[in-house]
Amino acid sequence: MGWNDRLTPHGGLPHPWSTAAQSLPGLGPQEPDALSSFALAPRACSASGPALSRRIARLAGIAVLAALPLLGAVTDAGATGVSVRGTDILLDGKPFVPNGSSGQSRLGLLKGTGANVIRTYGEEPGEILDAAQRAGLKVIVGFWMEHPRRGFDYANRAAVEAQLANLQKMVERYRTHPALLMWGIGNEVETELSPAQAEAVWPAIEQAAKLVKVLDPDHPVMSVVADTGGEKVAALKRAAPSVDVLGINAYGDSLLTIIPRARAQGWTGPIVVTEMGALGQWEAPKTPWGAPIEPTSTEKADRMQRYLTALKAQKVGALPFYWGQKQEVTPTWHSLFLPTGEYTETVQVMAQDFGGAMPDAANRAPRIFSLKLQGPASAEARTGISATLAATDPDGDPLKVEWQVMGETPVRGVGGDAEPVPATFKEAIHDASPTGVKVYGLEPGRYRLFVTVRDGRGAAATGNLPFEIR
């Protein structure tokens, strides 16, 4: 999965944290293997930094400056900065477990939950790095490697060189930013590929990781995969030894076994669960017409409590997805917030697990105990459907209940790709009350009935029911 929308670039001016590239001895026309489209310019290693260990070789059919030295894994040398040692990420020599989320807003609230990190996917990171620094958070800065499923060809030398040139610019510009924790190279690049097809991806990740380690020896490199199926962790470890940290996006009960499964494939370094959710739409039960059934926000929070507890016991960092609001299947499936700003119960669960607190510690989110259709989910247009709701507030706050009908998502994205928000049908809502609603007057089609329960103090509960009008 992933949040693939991009932020507006930081602008054309040099970022205050950028550093000038330094020349690398030995590059010149006498080296025919040098990439023609850009010159690598690593900054010099300090005397206390890691030792240079080997030279960059050809990978994915592209020559990467055979004369360039390559840094080994960023390992603990007792100095300040970010490094790895065994299964640990170290910050200033002390174990650092990355807990947080991905998103670009409400960073003060995220910090208050006890989180210590925010993750990006490939958007220009200047503004989020600055905002994170002000909030006291570190950033896993992602670089978006294009996906073969979208038509990118890793055998196309020019395309790969252009991608590497963009990576070089990002690393050179932000490698000294104090909020930088590590680099995230690629997110689920292997999505929708067979193991054989993915064989072209792993060397490309290694090539990018090697480039980063030359340009910035002071920060570890992570790469992110979607779960562990198809022995992909073993393939990544074999083909991309320059990757220091394994990021895994996982959902549902897979989270209970994700770490031992990755270890069983030979990963011995640090692991971060870079996305996690209560249930992925691909694994959810479905209606006869194929609409995935979304858990309520209450069910999600209960599941997330279980998963976060399991990961914490393994000393593995976790980033619940998504710290904001986005349309993916529905506007609420992966959103920890409503478009109107209210937070859902999972945010409270994060605060409990991360050791922080909510701004209003005395307030708890509403809970939905029951949301049901009264009758079949497929109905004739003349009869419509009706539904009942049982919700409560743990603090006894008066609740405001809002009902809404939206069309089923006409375009189903893959891996977090952008989706249009479905149309809303206000005229279909009848006899709405805090405990139920009737829906009729719709044209034949497939829809969802949404309910939002607000406590008036900044928290909310959500749920929806897919239905069909014949």
Backbone torsions as a table, in degrees:
resi	resn	phi	psi	omega
1	MET	NA	-169.0	176.1
2	GLY	154.2	155.6	179.8
3	TRP	-97.6	102.6	-167.8
4	ASN	-96.9	-2.5	174.8
5	ASP	-65.5	150.5	-177.9
6	ARG	-109.4	147.2	172.4
7	LEU	-79.2	157.6	171.9
8	THR	-62.7	134.0	-178.4
9	PRO	-55.3	155.5	-176.2
10	HIS	-68.1	-7.3	-179.8
11	GLY	109.4	172.1	-175.3
12	GLY	-84.5	-12.6	-178.6
13	LEU	-76.5	151.3	177.2
14	PRO	-60.3	137.8	178.6
15	HIS	-73.9	144.5	-178.0
16	PRO	-59.2	-18.4	-178.5
17	TRP	-100.5	5.3	-178.3
18	SER	-74.0	157.1	177.1
19	THR	-128.9	147.6	-179.9
20	ALA	-70.7	141.9	177.6
21	ALA	-69.5	145.5	176.6
22	GLN	-106.5	148.7	-178.0
23	SER	-73.2	151.4	179.7
24	LEU	-111.4	119.4	-179.1
25	PRO	-59.2	143.6	171.4
26	GLY	96.3	-4.3	178.7
27	LEU	-87.9	136.0	-180.0
28	GLY	175.7	-180.0	-176.1
29	PRO	-64.0	-16.4	179.5
30	GLN	-74.1	-6.4	-178.3
31	GLU	-108.5	91.0	-173.8
32	PRO	-65.6	-17.7	-177.3
33	ASP	-83.7	-4.1	-177.7
34	ALA	-64.4	141.1	176.7
35	LEU	-65.3	130.7	-174.3
36	SER	-75.3	-25.5	-171.2
37	SER	-85.7	-17.8	178.1
38	PHE	-159.4	155.9	179.0
39	ALA	-108.5	131.1	177.1
40	LEU	-74.2	139.1	-177.4
41	ALA	-138.8	76.7	-179.5
42	PRO	-72.4	146.9	172.1
43	ARG	-77.5	156.8	-177.5
44	ALA	-66.8	144.1	176.6
45	CYS	-79.5	142.1	174.0
46	SER	-73.5	163.7	-178.2
47	ALA	-62.2	-27.0	-178.4
48	SER	-90.7	-1.0	-177.7
49	GLY	-79.0	176.3	-179.8
50	PRO	-65.3	151.7	-178.8
51	ALA	-77.2	148.7	174.4
52	LEU	-73.7	135.2	-170.6
53	SER	-122.0	-31.1	-179.3
54	ARG	-158.4	174.4	-173.8
55	ARG	-107.5	151.2	-177.6
56	ILE	-71.1	134.0	-179.4
57	ALA	-111.0	179.0	176.7
58	ARG	-73.2	135.9	178.6
59	LEU	-142.6	144.1	178.1
60	ALA	53.3	32.4	176.3
61	GLY	78.0	9.4	-176.7
62	ILE	-121.2	132.7	177.8
63	ALA	-78.0	133.8	-178.7
64	VAL	-122.4	67.3	172.2
65	LEU	50.5	81.1	-176.6
66	ALA	-57.9	-22.5	-179.2
67	ALA	-81.4	-8.9	-176.3
68	LEU	-76.9	133.7	172.7
69	PRO	-75.1	155.5	178.7
70	LEU	-123.6	134.4	175.7
71	LEU	-78.0	143.3	171.3
72	GLY	-76.9	-170.4	178.6
73	ALA	-56.6	141.5	176.8
74	VAL	-70.6	106.6	-174.7
75	THR	-112.7	159.6	-176.7
76	ASP	-69.2	123.6	177.0
77	ALA	-122.0	15.6	179.2
78	GLY	83.6	-1.8	-178.8
79	ALA	-89.7	168.2	175.7
80	THR	-73.6	160.7	179.5
81	GLY	119.5	-163.3	-177.0
82	VAL	-112.1	134.6	-178.9
83	SER	-152.4	177.0	175.4
84	VAL	-126.9	147.5	175.6
85	ARG	-146.0	112.6	-176.8
86	GLY	61.7	-124.2	179.8
87	THR	-94.1	6.3	-175.6
88	ASP	-104.4	145.2	163.3
89	ILE	-94.6	132.9	-178.4
90	LEU	-113.5	132.7	172.8
91	LEU	-116.9	116.8	-174.9
92	ASP	54.1	38.2	175.3
93	GLY	83.4	-0.8	-178.3
94	LYS	-115.2	144.2	178.8
95	PRO	-55.7	134.3	-177.7
96	PHE	-129.0	116.8	178.8
97	VAL	-101.0	110.5	-176.9
98	PRO	-71.9	113.3	173.9
99	ASN	-122.5	134.6	-178.7
100	GLY	172.1	-132.9	-178.6
101	SER	-166.3	-173.4	173.7
102	SER	-120.2	136.7	-177.0
103	GLY	159.0	179.1	-175.6
104	GLN	-130.1	6.2	-175.2
105	SER	-133.3	171.0	177.1
106	ARG	53.4	40.6	-176.3
107	LEU	-68.5	-30.2	175.9
108	GLY	-63.9	-41.1	177.1
109	LEU	-65.8	-41.1	178.0
110	LEU	-60.8	-45.8	177.7
111	LYS	-59.7	-38.6	-179.5
112	GLY	-63.7	-26.4	178.1
113	THR	-71.0	-9.7	-174.4
114	GLY	101.5	0.4	178.4
115	ALA	-67.0	156.4	179.3
116	ASN	-130.7	2.7	-174.9
117	VAL	-149.9	151.4	171.3
118	ILE	-127.7	148.6	-177.8
119	ARG	-118.4	138.3	171.8
120	THR	-112.7	170.0	-174.5
121	TYR	-115.1	-18.4	-178.6
122	GLY	157.3	-6.5	175.6
123	GLU	-66.8	159.7	179.2
124	GLU	-57.8	121.1	-166.5
125	PRO	-92.3	1.6	-173.4
126	GLY	-56.3	-49.4	-176.4
127	GLU	-67.9	-40.5	-178.5
128	ILE	-71.2	-33.6	175.1
129	LEU	-63.2	-44.6	179.0
130	ASP	-64.3	-44.2	-179.8
131	ALA	-64.7	-39.9	178.6
132	ALA	-64.9	-40.1	178.4
133	GLN	-60.5	-42.2	178.4
134	ARG	-65.1	-34.0	-177.4
135	ALA	-84.5	-9.7	-177.9
136	GLY	83.2	28.8	179.9
137	LEU	-113.1	153.1	169.5
138	LYS	-94.9	162.8	-176.9
139	VAL	-127.4	129.8	165.1
140	ILE	-88.2	104.0	-174.8
141	VAL	-84.5	114.5	-178.6
142	GLY	-86.9	145.1	169.6
143	PHE	-117.1	123.6	-175.1
144	TRP	-79.6	111.3	171.6
145	MET	-91.6	127.9	-175.1
146	GLU	-63.6	152.9	-174.1
147	HIS	-99.2	135.2	173.0
148	PRO	-57.2	-32.2	-179.9
149	ARG	-63.1	-19.0	177.1
150	ARG	-97.2	7.5	175.8
151	GLY	101.4	1.0	179.8
152	PHE	-74.1	136.0	-176.5
153	ASP	-112.6	111.4	-179.5
154	TYR	-76.0	-0.5	171.1
155	ALA	-91.7	-5.4	179.4
156	ASN	-86.0	102.6	-173.8
157	ARG	-57.9	-45.4	-176.9
158	ALA	-63.3	-41.5	-179.5
159	ALA	-65.8	-41.4	179.8
160	VAL	-68.1	-40.2	177.8
161	GLU	-61.3	-41.1	179.1
162	ALA	-63.8	-39.7	178.4
163	GLN	-64.6	-43.1	178.3
164	LEU	-65.4	-35.2	177.8
165	ALA	-63.3	-39.7	177.1
166	ASN	-65.5	-38.9	176.9
167	LEU	-62.9	-44.2	179.5
168	GLN	-57.4	-45.3	-179.2
169	LYS	-60.7	-43.0	-179.1
170	MET	-63.9	-47.3	-177.1
171	VAL	-64.8	-45.1	-179.6
172	GLU	-61.8	-33.8	-176.0
173	ARG	-76.7	-34.6	-169.6
174	TYR	-119.0	6.8	-173.2
175	ARG	-66.6	-18.7	178.9
176	THR	-105.6	8.5	179.4
177	HIS	-66.5	131.7	-176.1
178	PRO	-66.4	-17.3	179.3
179	ALA	-86.8	-9.1	-177.5
180	LEU	-69.5	125.7	174.9
181	LEU	-98.3	-51.7	179.8
182	MET	-161.8	170.1	177.9
183	TRP	-99.7	136.2	176.0
184	GLY	-108.6	106.0	-174.5
185	ILE	-95.8	104.1	177.7
186	GLY	82.7	147.7	176.0
187	ASN	-136.7	109.1	177.8
188	GLU	53.7	41.4	-178.9
189	VAL	-61.2	-24.4	-177.2
190	GLU	-84.1	1.1	-174.8
191	THR	-54.8	133.4	177.2
192	GLU	66.9	17.0	175.4
193	LEU	-106.7	144.5	171.3
194	SER	-71.6	162.3	176.3
195	PRO	-53.6	-37.9	179.7
196	ALA	-67.6	-42.4	178.7
197	GLN	-65.7	-33.9	-178.1
198	ALA	-71.4	-11.6	-179.3
199	GLU	-60.7	-22.9	177.2
200	ALA	-80.3	-18.0	-175.5
201	VAL	-80.6	-45.7	-172.9
202	TRP	-60.2	-43.2	176.2
203	PRO	-62.8	-32.6	177.9
204	ALA	-66.9	-36.9	175.5
205	ILE	-65.3	-41.6	177.5
206	GLU	-61.0	-42.6	180.0
207	GLN	-60.5	-44.9	178.9
208	ALA	-65.8	-41.4	-180.0
209	ALA	-63.6	-40.6	177.8
210	LYS	-62.1	-42.3	178.8
211	LEU	-59.8	-45.9	-179.9
212	VAL	-61.5	-41.5	-176.5
213	LYS	-68.4	-28.2	173.7
214	VAL	-73.3	-44.2	-177.7
215	LEU	-72.8	-33.2	-176.2
216	ASP	-141.7	89.4	179.9
217	PRO	-76.5	-2.3	-172.8
218	ASP	-96.4	-1.4	-179.7
219	HIS	-134.7	137.9	178.5
220	PRO	-65.6	162.9	177.2
221	VAL	-114.8	131.4	176.9
222	MET	-118.2	149.4	168.6
223	SER	-130.4	146.6	-170.5
224	VAL	-116.0	130.4	176.6
225	VAL	-118.1	162.0	176.7
226	ALA	-92.0	102.9	-178.5
227	ASP	56.6	-156.6	-173.1
228	THR	-126.3	7.4	-174.9
229	GLY	-61.6	156.0	177.9
230	GLY	70.5	22.7	179.7
231	GLU	54.7	33.6	-175.5
232	LYS	-69.2	-31.0	178.5
233	VAL	-65.6	-43.3	177.2
234	ALA	-61.8	-40.1	179.8
235	ALA	-65.6	-42.1	178.4
236	LEU	-63.7	-44.8	-179.5
237	LYS	-62.1	-40.1	-177.7
238	ARG	-69.6	-44.0	-172.3
239	ALA	-93.3	-17.7	-176.0
240	ALA	-129.8	66.5	-177.8
241	PRO	-67.3	-12.2	178.8
242	SER	-79.2	-9.6	177.1
243	VAL	-77.0	125.0	-176.9
244	ASP	-90.2	-36.1	-172.1
245	VAL	-126.1	133.6	177.0
246	LEU	-94.0	123.0	172.0
247	GLY	-101.9	135.4	-180.0
248	ILE	-129.3	129.9	171.0
249	ASN	-95.7	122.3	-175.8
250	ALA	-145.5	150.8	-175.1
251	TYR	-138.4	154.0	175.4
252	GLY	65.4	-155.0	-175.1
253	ASP	-65.4	-12.4	172.9
254	SER	-56.2	-28.8	-178.2
255	LEU	-64.3	-22.9	-178.1
256	LEU	-73.8	-20.8	-177.5
257	THR	-125.5	4.7	-171.0
258	ILE	-62.9	-38.8	-176.6
259	ILE	-70.7	-50.4	177.2
260	PRO	-61.7	-30.5	177.9
261	ARG	-68.5	-39.2	176.9
262	ALA	-66.7	-40.4	178.1
263	ARG	-64.5	-37.2	-179.5
264	ALA	-64.0	-23.8	177.0
265	GLN	-88.5	6.3	172.0
266	GLY	102.1	3.7	-179.7
267	TRP	-77.2	121.0	-176.4
268	THR	-110.6	-6.8	-177.8
269	GLY	-92.1	-169.1	178.7
270	PRO	-64.3	149.3	175.7
271	ILE	-128.3	137.4	173.0
272	VAL	-126.1	131.5	173.5
273	VAL	-82.6	99.0	-168.8
274	THR	-81.7	-17.0	167.6
275	GLU	-143.6	141.9	172.3
276	MET	-151.7	146.5	178.8
277	GLY	-151.3	165.1	-175.6
278	ALA	-64.7	-36.2	-177.2
279	LEU	-165.5	127.1	175.2
280	GLY	-79.3	146.3	-178.8
281	GLN	-62.2	-27.2	179.6
282	TRP	-71.3	-19.9	-178.4
283	GLU	-110.2	0.5	-177.3
284	ALA	-78.0	153.1	171.7
285	PRO	-61.9	154.4	-173.9
286	LYS	-128.7	156.4	173.7
287	THR	-74.1	168.8	177.1
288	PRO	-57.9	-24.3	179.4
289	TRP	-97.2	10.5	170.9
290	GLY	90.9	8.9	178.6
291	ALA	-80.2	122.4	178.8
292	PRO	-67.3	142.2	-176.8
293	ILE	-95.9	118.3	-175.2
294	GLU	-86.2	134.6	173.2
295	PRO	-66.6	156.7	172.7
296	THR	-70.8	165.2	177.6
297	SER	-61.7	-29.6	177.4
298	THR	-67.4	-45.9	178.0
299	GLU	-63.4	-38.5	177.9
300	LYS	-62.2	-45.5	-178.6
301	ALA	-62.1	-41.3	179.3
302	ASP	-63.5	-41.3	178.0
303	ARG	-66.1	-44.2	-177.5
304	MET	-63.9	-34.7	176.3
305	GLN	-59.8	-43.5	179.6
306	ARG	-63.7	-44.9	-176.3
307	TYR	-70.3	-42.9	179.6
308	LEU	-63.4	-38.4	177.9
309	THR	-62.1	-42.1	-179.8
310	ALA	-65.1	-42.0	-179.6
311	LEU	-69.7	-38.2	179.0
312	LYS	-61.4	-38.2	179.3
313	ALA	-63.9	-24.0	178.7
314	GLN	-95.8	3.7	179.7
315	LYS	59.7	40.3	-179.9
316	VAL	-110.7	131.9	177.9
317	GLY	-68.8	150.4	-175.2
318	ALA	-139.9	137.9	179.7
319	LEU	-125.6	89.7	176.3
320	PRO	-56.2	142.8	-175.0
321	PHE	-111.9	128.5	13.2
322	TYR	-132.9	135.4	-177.7
323	TRP	-79.7	77.3	-176.6
324	GLY	159.2	-149.9	179.1
325	GLN	-138.0	134.2	178.2
326	LYS	-151.1	153.2	175.1
327	GLN	-86.9	116.7	173.1
328	GLU	-152.0	102.1	-168.3
329	VAL	73.4	-55.8	174.2
330	THR	-137.1	169.9	175.9
331	PRO	-72.4	-8.0	-173.2
332	THR	-118.2	-10.2	-169.6
333	TRP	-56.8	-50.4	-177.2
334	HIS	-111.1	5.8	-175.1
335	SER	-86.6	127.7	175.7
336	LEU	-86.5	-7.9	178.7
337	PHE	-132.9	158.3	173.1
338	LEU	-87.0	160.0	175.2
339	PRO	-58.7	-26.9	179.3
340	THR	-85.5	1.5	171.6
341	GLY	103.8	-14.5	-179.2
342	GLU	-67.2	146.7	176.4
343	TYR	-94.8	155.3	177.3
344	THR	-101.1	172.7	-171.4
345	GLU	-62.7	-26.5	179.6
346	THR	-59.9	-31.1	177.0
347	VAL	-62.4	-39.7	175.1
348	GLN	-62.9	-40.9	179.2
349	VAL	-61.9	-41.0	177.2
350	MET	-59.6	-44.8	180.0
351	ALA	-61.6	-39.2	178.4
352	GLN	-64.8	-42.6	-176.5
353	ASP	-75.8	-38.6	-176.7
354	PHE	-81.9	-9.4	177.3
355	GLY	86.6	19.0	179.0
356	GLY	-106.3	-151.7	-178.2
357	ALA	-153.8	156.7	174.1
358	MET	-81.5	157.1	178.9
359	PRO	-56.0	-41.1	174.6
360	ASP	-108.1	89.7	-174.1
361	ALA	-63.2	-21.0	-178.1
362	ALA	-83.9	-8.4	-176.6
363	ASN	-101.1	134.6	175.5
364	ARG	-122.2	147.2	-175.3
365	ALA	-68.7	151.2	173.9
366	PRO	-61.3	159.3	179.2
367	ARG	-128.6	140.8	176.7
368	ILE	-102.9	119.0	179.4
369	PHE	-92.4	-28.3	-177.7
370	SER	-155.7	132.3	172.9
371	LEU	-140.2	111.0	-171.0
372	LYS	-137.8	147.4	167.6
373	LEU	-81.3	141.3	175.3
374	GLN	-96.5	83.9	-176.2
375	GLY	121.8	-175.6	-176.1
376	PRO	-67.3	153.9	179.5
377	ALA	-80.2	-9.8	175.9
378	SER	-115.9	116.3	-172.4
379	ALA	-133.5	160.5	176.1
380	GLU	-78.0	153.2	-176.1
381	ALA	-60.1	-34.3	-175.7
382	ARG	-72.4	-24.4	-178.6
383	THR	-99.8	-33.4	-178.3
384	GLY	66.1	-158.2	-179.0
385	ILE	-133.2	165.8	171.5
386	SER	-139.2	155.6	-177.3
387	ALA	-141.9	155.8	177.1
388	THR	-123.3	153.6	-177.7
389	LEU	-134.3	137.0	169.6
390	ALA	-125.5	111.7	-178.8
391	ALA	-134.7	155.9	-179.7
392	THR	-148.1	164.5	175.6
393	ASP	-118.0	125.0	-177.2
394	PRO	-59.4	-22.9	-178.9
395	ASP	-98.0	-0.7	-178.4
396	GLY	78.9	14.6	179.0
397	ASP	-68.0	143.2	174.3
398	PRO	-65.7	137.6	-174.1
399	LEU	-107.1	142.5	173.6
400	LYS	-108.6	124.3	-176.2
401	VAL	-108.9	127.9	178.7
402	GLU	-119.9	128.5	177.2
403	TRP	-105.9	146.4	-178.2
404	GLN	-153.5	141.8	173.9
405	VAL	-111.6	130.3	175.6
406	MET	-128.4	154.7	174.6
407	GLY	-70.3	155.8	173.0
408	GLU	-65.8	148.3	-177.5
409	THR	-56.3	118.4	-178.0
410	PRO	-73.5	-27.6	179.8
411	VAL	-125.0	115.8	-178.8
412	ARG	-95.2	112.4	-179.2
413	GLY	-72.2	165.8	176.8
414	VAL	-119.9	136.8	175.1
415	GLY	60.0	31.2	178.3
416	GLY	85.1	9.6	177.8
417	ASP	-58.0	150.9	-177.4
418	ALA	-59.5	141.1	177.6
419	GLU	-128.2	146.7	173.3
420	PRO	-72.6	145.9	176.5
421	VAL	-76.7	127.4	-178.0
422	PRO	-63.8	160.4	178.9
423	ALA	-69.0	153.7	177.7
424	THR	-108.4	144.0	-177.3
425	PHE	-123.7	82.2	-176.6
426	LYS	-64.4	-33.7	-175.6
427	GLU	-68.3	-12.0	-177.8
428	ALA	-85.1	-10.0	-177.5
429	ILE	-86.2	126.9	-179.9
430	HIS	-138.7	146.7	175.3
431	ASP	53.0	42.9	-178.9
432	ALA	-73.2	138.3	177.8
433	SER	-147.2	172.7	177.3
434	PRO	-65.1	-11.9	-177.2
435	THR	-119.5	-1.4	-179.8
436	GLY	-179.0	176.1	-178.5
437	VAL	-161.8	155.0	170.8
438	LYS	-116.1	144.0	-178.4
439	VAL	-128.9	121.5	174.7
440	TYR	-158.0	172.1	-177.6
441	GLY	89.5	18.8	-179.5
442	LEU	-99.3	149.1	171.9
443	GLU	-72.0	156.5	176.1
444	PRO	-53.9	137.2	-178.3
445	GLY	162.5	-171.9	-178.2
446	ARG	-118.0	134.0	-170.1
447	TYR	-139.5	175.9	169.4
448	ARG	-135.4	139.0	173.3
449	LEU	-99.1	118.0	-179.1
450	PHE	-104.4	146.0	170.8
451	VAL	-129.4	137.3	175.2
452	THR	-123.7	126.7	-178.1
453	VAL	-115.2	114.3	-177.5
454	ARG	-109.7	145.6	179.4
455	ASP	-99.9	-0.6	179.4
456	GLY	76.2	4.3	-178.9
457	ARG	-125.2	18.8	174.9
458	GLY	101.4	1.1	-179.6
459	ALA	-119.2	158.2	-178.2
460	ALA	-153.3	160.2	171.8
461	ALA	-122.3	148.1	-178.1
462	THR	-135.6	155.7	174.4
463	GLY	-164.3	161.2	175.6
464	ASN	-153.3	158.1	-179.0
465	LEU	-129.8	121.0	174.8
466	PRO	-74.6	142.2	176.2
467	PHE	-148.9	167.1	-175.5
468	GLU	-130.4	137.6	173.0
469	ILE	-110.8	124.0	-178.1
470	ARG	-94.3	NA	NA
